[in-house]
């Protein structure tokens, strides 16, 4: 158990920080979900977002796509 302190701060217990490899200054993402606050390390939140997007986007390289477009534009000039 922990308390909310002045300014809305919450102390994350040391065993939780260790389990998540959180260090002072690390960024976390807070998600409000059905009456719960979930605190997720930023890299994990980013990985989850990539997985979700990956389900809807065909595997492709955006860099290769941009290069292809630029070459086509240069060819048409």
N, CA, C and O atoms as a GROMACS GRO file, in nm:
protein
  308
    1UNK      N    1   0.085  -0.118   0.000
    1UNK     CA    2   0.000   0.000   0.000
    1UNK      C    3   0.089   0.123   0.000
    1UNK      O    4   0.198   0.124   0.056
    2UNK      N    5   0.039   0.227  -0.064
    2UNK     CA    6   0.111   0.353  -0.069
    2UNK      C    7   0.011   0.467  -0.058
    2UNK      O    8  -0.110   0.444  -0.068
    3UNK      N    9   0.059   0.588  -0.037
    3UNK     CA   10  -0.029   0.704  -0.022
    3UNK      C   11  -0.001   0.805  -0.132
    3UNK      O   12   0.108   0.810  -0.188
    4UNK      N   13  -0.102   0.884  -0.159
    4UNK     CA   14  -0.085   0.997  -0.250
    4UNK      C   15  -0.036   1.114  -0.164
    4UNK      O   16  -0.098   1.149  -0.064
    5UNK      N   17   0.075   1.173  -0.206
    5UNK     CA   18   0.132   1.284  -0.130
    5UNK      C   19   0.101   1.415  -0.201
    5UNK      O   20   0.033   1.418  -0.304
    6UNK      N   21   0.152   1.523  -0.145
    6UNK     CA   22   0.128   1.656  -0.200
    6UNK      C   23   0.167   1.660  -0.347
    6UNK      O   24   0.270   1.605  -0.387
    7UNK      N   25   0.085   1.725  -0.426
    7UNK     CA   26   0.112   1.735  -0.568
    7UNK      C   27   0.067   1.611  -0.646
    7UNK      O   28   0.095   1.600  -0.765
    8UNK      N   29  -0.002   1.518  -0.579
    8UNK     CA   30  -0.051   1.399  -0.647
    8UNK      C   31   0.055   1.292  -0.669
    8UNK      O   32   0.036   1.202  -0.751
    9UNK      N   33   0.164   1.301  -0.597
    9UNK     CA   34   0.273   1.203  -0.614
    9UNK      C   35   0.239   1.072  -0.544
    9UNK      O   36   0.176   1.068  -0.438
   10UNK      N   37   0.283   0.963  -0.609
   10UNK     CA   38   0.265   0.830  -0.552
   10UNK      C   39   0.402   0.762  -0.548
   10UNK      O   40   0.475   0.763  -0.646
   11UNK      N   41   0.436   0.706  -0.434
   11UNK     CA   42   0.561   0.632  -0.420
   11UNK      C   43   0.539   0.490  -0.471
   11UNK      O   44   0.453   0.418  -0.420
   12UNK      N   45   0.617   0.450  -0.570
   12UNK     CA   46   0.611   0.313  -0.620
   12UNK      C   47   0.706   0.231  -0.534
   12UNK      O   48   0.825   0.264  -0.525
   13UNK      N   49   0.656   0.125  -0.470
   13UNK     CA   50   0.743   0.045  -0.383
   13UNK      C   51   0.867  -0.006  -0.456
   13UNK      O   52   0.862  -0.036  -0.575
   14UNK      N   53   0.977  -0.014  -0.383
   14UNK     CA   54   1.106  -0.050  -0.441
   14UNK      C   55   1.101  -0.185  -0.513
   14UNK      O   56   1.164  -0.201  -0.617
   15UNK      N   57   1.028  -0.282  -0.457
   15UNK     CA   58   1.024  -0.414  -0.522
   15UNK      C   59   0.955  -0.407  -0.659
   15UNK      O   60   0.988  -0.484  -0.750
   16UNK      N   61   0.860  -0.316  -0.674
   16UNK     CA   62   0.793  -0.298  -0.804
   16UNK      C   63   0.889  -0.230  -0.902
   16UNK      O   64   0.898  -0.269  -1.018
   17UNK      N   65   0.960  -0.127  -0.853
   17UNK     CA   66   1.055  -0.057  -0.940
   17UNK      C   67   1.165  -0.151  -0.987
   17UNK      O   68   1.206  -0.148  -1.103
   18UNK      N   69   1.211  -0.235  -0.897
   18UNK     CA   70   1.314  -0.333  -0.936
   18UNK      C   71   1.260  -0.432  -1.038
   18UNK      O   72   1.327  -0.463  -1.136
   19UNK      N   73   1.139  -0.482  -1.017
   19UNK     CA   74   1.078  -0.579  -1.109
   19UNK      C   75   1.061  -0.519  -1.248
   19UNK      O   76   1.068  -0.591  -1.348
   20UNK      N   77   1.037  -0.388  -1.255
   20UNK     CA   78   1.017  -0.322  -1.384
   20UNK      C   79   1.144  -0.252  -1.434
   20UNK      O   80   1.141  -0.187  -1.538
   21UNK      N   81   1.253  -0.267  -1.361
   21UNK     CA   82   1.381  -0.202  -1.396
   21UNK      C   83   1.366  -0.052  -1.411
   21UNK      O   84   1.422   0.008  -1.502
   22UNK      N   85   1.290   0.010  -1.322
   22UNK     CA   86   1.269   0.154  -1.324
   22UNK      C   87   1.374   0.225  -1.240
   22UNK      O   88   1.406   0.183  -1.129
   23UNK      N   89   1.428   0.331  -1.296
   23UNK     CA   90   1.529   0.412  -1.228
   23UNK      C   91   1.475   0.555  -1.216
   23UNK      O   92   1.381   0.593  -1.285
   24UNK      N   93   1.535   0.633  -1.129
   24UNK     CA   94   1.498   0.773  -1.114
   24UNK      C   95   1.511   0.843  -1.248
   24UNK      O   96   1.614   0.832  -1.314
   25UNK      N   97   1.408   0.914  -1.289
   25UNK     CA   98   1.410   0.987  -1.415
   25UNK      C   99   1.350   0.911  -1.532
   25UNK      O  100   1.325   0.970  -1.638
   26UNK      N  101   1.326   0.780  -1.516
   26UNK     CA  102   1.264   0.703  -1.624
   26UNK      C  103   1.122   0.753  -1.648
   26UNK      O  104   1.054   0.798  -1.556
   27UNK      N  105   1.080   0.746  -1.773
   27UNK     CA  106   0.945   0.787  -1.807
   27UNK      C  107   0.852   0.665  -1.803
   27UNK      O  108   0.890   0.555  -1.842
   28UNK      N  109   0.731   0.689  -1.755
   28UNK     CA  110   0.629   0.585  -1.752
   28UNK      C  111   0.502   0.640  -1.816
   28UNK      O  112   0.483   0.761  -1.826
   29UNK      N  113   0.416   0.550  -1.858
   29UNK     CA  114   0.288   0.587  -1.915
   29UNK      C  115   0.181   0.546  -1.815
   29UNK      O  116   0.181   0.433  -1.767
   30UNK      N  117   0.089   0.637  -1.784
   30UNK     CA  118  -0.021   0.607  -1.695
   30UNK      C  119  -0.148   0.590  -1.777
   30UNK      O  120  -0.181   0.675  -1.861
   31UNK      N  121  -0.217   0.481  -1.754
   31UNK     CA  122  -0.339   0.450  -1.827
   31UNK      C  123  -0.451   0.432  -1.727
   31UNK      O  124  -0.438   0.357  -1.630
   32UNK      N  125  -0.562   0.502  -1.750
   32UNK     CA  126  -0.682   0.485  -1.669
   32UNK      C  127  -0.769   0.382  -1.739
   32UNK      O  128  -0.815   0.405  -1.851
   33UNK      N  129  -0.792   0.268  -1.674
   33UNK     CA  130  -0.864   0.157  -1.736
   33UNK      C  131  -0.963   0.098  -1.637
   33UNK      O  132  -0.924   0.031  -1.541
   34UNK      N  133  -1.091   0.122  -1.661
   34UNK     CA  134  -1.198   0.066  -1.579
   34UNK      C  135  -1.175   0.087  -1.429
   34UNK      O  136  -1.183  -0.007  -1.350
   35UNK      N  137  -1.146   0.210  -1.393
   35UNK     CA  138  -1.130   0.245  -1.252
   35UNK      C  139  -0.995   0.210  -1.192
   35UNK      O  140  -0.977   0.221  -1.071
   36UNK      N  141  -0.900   0.169  -1.276
   36UNK     CA  142  -0.765   0.138  -1.230
   36UNK      C  143  -0.665   0.227  -1.301
   36UNK      O  144  -0.685   0.267  -1.415
   37UNK      N  145  -0.556   0.258  -1.231
   37UNK     CA  146  -0.445   0.329  -1.294
   37UNK      C  147  -0.336   0.226  -1.317
   37UNK      O  148  -0.291   0.158  -1.225
   38UNK      N  149  -0.294   0.215  -1.443
   38UNK     CA  150  -0.184   0.125  -1.477
   38UNK      C  151  -0.062   0.208  -1.510
   38UNK      O  152  -0.071   0.305  -1.586
   39UNK      N  153   0.050   0.172  -1.453
   39UNK     CA  154   0.175   0.242  -1.477
   39UNK      C  155   0.264   0.148  -1.555
   39UNK      O  156   0.299   0.039  -1.508
   40UNK      N  157   0.301   0.190  -1.675
   40UNK     CA  158   0.378   0.104  -1.765
   40UNK      C  159   0.506   0.176  -1.804
   40UNK      O  160   0.502   0.293  -1.842
   41UNK      N  161   0.620   0.109  -1.795
   41UNK     CA  162   0.745   0.173  -1.842
   41UNK      C  163   0.730   0.214  -1.988
   41UNK      O  164   0.670   0.142  -2.068
   42UNK      N  165   0.784   0.329  -2.022
   42UNK     CA  166   0.770   0.383  -2.157
   42UNK      C  167   0.812   0.284  -2.266
   42UNK      O  168   0.739   0.269  -2.364
   43UNK      N  169   0.926   0.216  -2.253
   43UNK     CA  170   0.964   0.121  -2.359
   43UNK      C  171   0.860   0.009  -2.378
   43UNK      O  172   0.836  -0.035  -2.491
   44UNK      N  173   0.801  -0.036  -2.269
   44UNK     CA  174   0.699  -0.141  -2.278
   44UNK      C  175   0.573  -0.087  -2.345
   44UNK      O  176   0.511  -0.155  -2.427
   45UNK      N  177   0.535   0.034  -2.311
   45UNK     CA  178   0.417   0.096  -2.374
   45UNK      C  179   0.441   0.113  -2.524
   45UNK      O  180   0.350   0.091  -2.604
   46UNK      N  181   0.562   0.152  -2.561
   46UNK     CA  182   0.597   0.168  -2.702
   46UNK      C  183   0.590   0.034  -2.775
   46UNK      O  184   0.538   0.026  -2.886
   47UNK      N  185   0.643  -0.071  -2.712
   47UNK     CA  186   0.641  -0.205  -2.772
   47UNK      C  187   0.497  -0.251  -2.793
   47UNK      O  188   0.465  -0.307  -2.898
   48UNK      N  189   0.412  -0.228  -2.694
   48UNK     CA  190   0.271  -0.267  -2.706
   48UNK      C  191   0.202  -0.192  -2.820
   48UNK      O  192   0.125  -0.250  -2.895
   49UNK      N  193   0.232  -0.063  -2.831
   49UNK     CA  194   0.173   0.017  -2.938
   49UNK      C  195   0.217  -0.035  -3.075
   49UNK      O  196   0.137  -0.043  -3.168
   50UNK      N  197   0.345  -0.069  -3.088
   50UNK     CA  198   0.395  -0.125  -3.213
   50UNK      C  199   0.324  -0.255  -3.247
   50UNK      O  200   0.290  -0.278  -3.363
   51UNK      N  201   0.302  -0.340  -3.149
   51UNK     CA  202   0.232  -0.467  -3.172
   51UNK      C  203   0.089  -0.443  -3.220
   51UNK      O  204   0.042  -0.512  -3.311
   52UNK      N  205   0.022  -0.348  -3.160
   52UNK     CA  206  -0.116  -0.318  -3.200
   52UNK      C  207  -0.119  -0.265  -3.343
   52UNK      O  208  -0.199  -0.310  -3.424
   53UNK      N  209  -0.032  -0.171  -3.373
   53UNK     CA  210  -0.027  -0.113  -3.507
   53UNK      C  211   0.014  -0.219  -3.609
   53UNK      O  212  -0.038  -0.220  -3.721
   54UNK      N  213   0.106  -0.306  -3.571
   54UNK     CA  214   0.153  -0.410  -3.660
   54UNK      C  215   0.043  -0.503  -3.708
   54UNK      O  216   0.054  -0.562  -3.815
   55UNK      N  217  -0.063  -0.517  -3.630
   55UNK     CA  218  -0.174  -0.602  -3.671
   55UNK      C  219  -0.250  -0.544  -3.789
   55UNK      O  220  -0.314  -0.617  -3.865
   56UNK      N  221  -0.244  -0.412  -3.804
   56UNK     CA  222  -0.323  -0.344  -3.906
   56UNK      C  223  -0.242  -0.293  -4.024
   56UNK      O  224  -0.298  -0.258  -4.128
   57UNK      N  225  -0.111  -0.290  -4.009
   57UNK     CA  226  -0.025  -0.238  -4.114
   57UNK      C  227   0.054  -0.354  -4.174
   57UNK      O  228   0.115  -0.433  -4.101
   58UNK      N  229   0.051  -0.364  -4.306
   58UNK     CA  230   0.129  -0.469  -4.372
   58UNK      C  231   0.276  -0.443  -4.347
   58UNK      O  232   0.319  -0.329  -4.332
   59UNK      N  233   0.352  -0.550  -4.342
   59UNK     CA  234   0.496  -0.538  -4.319
   59UNK      C  235   0.559  -0.464  -4.437
   59UNK      O  236   0.559  -0.512  -4.550
   60UNK      N  237   0.613  -0.347  -4.408
   60UNK     CA  238   0.678  -0.269  -4.512
   60UNK      C  239   0.776  -0.173  -4.446
   60UNK      O  240   0.765  -0.141  -4.328
   61UNK      N  241   0.867  -0.129  -4.524
   61UNK     CA  242   0.963  -0.031  -4.475
   61UNK      C  243   0.920   0.106  -4.524
   61UNK      O  244   0.916   0.131  -4.644
   62UNK      N  245   0.888   0.193  -4.432
   62UNK     CA  246   0.848   0.328  -4.470
   62UNK      C  247   0.963   0.404  -4.536
   62UNK      O  248   0.941   0.487  -4.624
   63UNK      N  249   1.085   0.374  -4.494
   63UNK     CA  250   1.202   0.438  -4.554
   63UNK      C  251   1.214   0.395  -4.700
   63UNK      O  252   1.237   0.478  -4.788
   64UNK      N  253   1.198   0.265  -4.727
   64UNK     CA  254   1.204   0.215  -4.865
   64UNK      C  255   1.093   0.275  -4.949
   64UNK      O  256   1.113   0.307  -5.066
   65UNK      N  257   0.976   0.289  -4.890
   65UNK     CA  258   0.863   0.348  -4.962
   65UNK      C  259   0.892   0.493  -4.999
   65UNK      O  260   0.864   0.536  -5.111
   66UNK      N  261   0.948   0.570  -4.906
   66UNK     CA  262   0.982   0.709  -4.931
   66UNK      C  263   1.089   0.721  -5.039
   66UNK      O  264   1.079   0.805  -5.128
   67UNK      N  265   1.192   0.637  -5.032
   67UNK     CA  266   1.297   0.638  -5.133
   67UNK      C  267   1.239   0.607  -5.271
   67UNK      O  268   1.275   0.671  -5.370
   68UNK      N  269   1.150   0.510  -5.277
   68UNK     CA  270   1.086   0.474  -5.402
   68UNK      C  271   1.006   0.591  -5.459
   68UNK      O  272   1.012   0.619  -5.579
   69UNK      N  273   0.932   0.660  -5.374
   69UNK     CA  274   0.854   0.775  -5.418
   69UNK      C  275   0.945   0.886  -5.471
   69UNK      O  276   0.917   0.947  -5.574
   70UNK      N  277   1.054   0.911  -5.400
   70UNK     CA  278   1.148   1.017  -5.443
   70UNK      C  279   1.212   0.983  -5.577
   70UNK      O  280   1.229   1.070  -5.662
   71UNK      N  281   1.246   0.856  -5.596
   71UNK     CA  282   1.305   0.814  -5.724
   71UNK      C  283   1.205   0.830  -5.837
   71UNK      O  284   1.241   0.874  -5.947
   72UNK      N  285   1.080   0.796  -5.811
   72UNK     CA  286   0.976   0.811  -5.913
   72UNK      C  287   0.955   0.958  -5.947
   72UNK      O  288   0.939   0.992  -6.064
   73UNK      N  289   0.955   1.044  -5.846
   73UNK     CA  290   0.940   1.187  -5.869
   73UNK      C  291   1.056   1.241  -5.951
   73UNK      O  292   1.037   1.321  -6.042
   74UNK      N  293   1.178   1.198  -5.918
   74UNK     CA  294   1.296   1.244  -5.991
   74UNK      C  295   1.292   1.194  -6.135
   74UNK      O  296   1.331   1.267  -6.226
   75UNK      N  297   1.245   1.074  -6.155
   75UNK     CA  298   1.235   1.017  -6.290
   75UNK      C  299   1.133   1.094  -6.375
   75UNK      O  300   1.152   1.110  -6.496
   76UNK      N  301   1.026   1.142  -6.312
   76UNK     CA  302   0.921   1.214  -6.384
   76UNK      C  303   0.953   1.360  -6.411
   76UNK      O  304   0.882   1.426  -6.487
   77UNK      N  305   1.060   1.411  -6.352
   77UNK     CA  306   1.096   1.553  -6.372
   77UNK      C  307   1.162   1.576  -6.505
   77UNK      O  308   1.199   1.688  -6.536
   0.00000   0.00000   0.00000
